[in-house]
Amino acid sequence: MNHPNDELQFLRELVDEHASIAGDVLQIADNLWAIHGYIPVDCDVLTAEFDSYDKAAHALAQLSPRSRRLDDS
């Protein structure tokens, strides 16, 4: 699994490319958590995976508010 800082950087790059990130963390398996978002070409997709809820929530908290989906206000 990637380092949480690598995942955060990837999320920031997606936002720079006009993706929007949902404001929640999803559990997708035992010890596997994800942040999802909207990418114009692919629509709703998983954008980053983490091995704990805390790591995912921390990464999400580090993103700029401008990255959030408009419907997640």
C-alpha positions in Angstrom: 0.0 0.0 0.0 1.2 3.5 -0.8 2.4 5.9 1.9 -0.4 8.2 3.0 1.6 11.3 1.8 1.8 9.7 -1.6 -2.0 9.3 -1.6 -2.5 12.9 -0.5 -0.3 14.1 -3.3 -2.2 12.0 -5.8 -5.5 13.4 -4.5 -4.1 17.0 -4.9 -3.1 16.2 -8.5 -6.6 14.9 -9.3 -8.1 18.1 -7.9 -5.7 20.1 -10.1 -7.0 18.1 -13.1 -10.6 19.1 -12.2 -11.6 16.2 -10.1 -13.7 16.7 -7.0 -13.3 14.7 -3.8 -16.2 13.5 -1.6 -16.1 14.5 2.0 -16.3 11.1 3.5 -14.3 7.9 4.1 -15.6 4.5 3.0 -14.7 1.1 4.4 -14.3 -1.2 1.4 -12.9 -4.3 3.1 -11.3 -5.3 6.4 -8.5 -2.9 7.1 -9.1 -1.1 3.8 -10.6 2.4 3.6 -11.1 4.7 0.6 -11.7 8.2 -0.4 -13.9 8.6 -3.5 -14.5 11.4 -5.8 -15.8 12.5 -9.2 -13.6 12.6 -12.3 -15.3 14.2 -15.3 -14.5 11.3 -17.7 -15.0 8.4 -15.3 -17.7 9.9 -12.9 -17.7 8.5 -9.4 -14.5 6.5 -8.6 -12.3 5.4 -5.7 -9.5 7.9 -5.7 -7.2 6.7 -2.8 -7.0 3.7 -0.5 -5.6 3.5 3.0 -5.0 0.8 5.6 -6.8 2.7 8.3 -9.7 5.0 8.8 -7.5 7.5 10.6 -5.0 7.7 7.7 -7.8 8.3 5.2 -9.5 10.9 7.4 -6.2 12.7 8.0 -5.6 12.8 4.2 -9.1 14.1 3.6 -8.6 16.8 6.2 -5.4 18.0 4.5 -7.2 18.7 1.2 -8.3 22.2 0.4 -12.0 22.9 0.8 -12.1 23.9 -2.9 -11.5 20.2 -3.7 -14.8 19.1 -2.2 -17.8 18.1 -4.3 -20.4 20.8 -4.4 -23.1 18.4 -3.2 -21.0 17.5 -0.1 -21.3 20.9 1.5 
